[in-house]
């Protein structure tokens, strides 16, 4: 099972243009999984957090499409935080890691590319259950 030390920031291509820049994320090229779902978080009120769960099988690439926020990952023994604020970088989050998203800047947009469609049974929403899932 992966730990927080296995998490990485993926650099996405940047096409710089005076008319406006462009980045792209292609499955199996820039993203190491088939993209089955894309969703985004926006208008998150100041002081609110999102996430606070883990997934059993789903992988994610989390991108700050606009603005910034912090992602804290937990493997049951160690925690690691990442400050995302560049739309050409994505945080690759493996299954079995607890995640919390906090400190959203005003107007921020968090875009998530997911390896699976929504399945409630894939979520672990209680931290004690997460620790049992991790064998701790």
C-alpha positions, 0 to 999 in steps of 0.5 A: 500500500502506498504512503505519503512518501509515494505522492508526487507533483506531476508537471503538466505541459505548459504552452506559453502564448501571449494570448494566454497560456494552455496546459493539458492532461492526457490519460496514460501520457501525463496522467498515469491512469484512465480518466473516468471522472472530472469534477471541480470545487469552487466557491468554497467559503473562507475557513471551510475544508473539503475532503476528509476521506480516503478512497479504497481503489480510486486514484486522483490528480488534484489541480489548482485550476485557479487560485490556491489551496493546501492538500494534506495527505495522511497514511495513518503514520505520517502526514504530508502537506502540499500547497497547490497554486499552479494550474500546470501542476497536479498532485497525484494521490494514490488510493488508501491515503486520507486527504484534507483540502484547506486554506482555499484562496478567494476564487480558487478552483480545485479540479480533480481527475479521477480514475473511477466513476463515483461509487459511494462504497469506495469512500472511507469517511471515518478516520478509525475505519481508515486506520483499520483499512490501512491495518493500523 
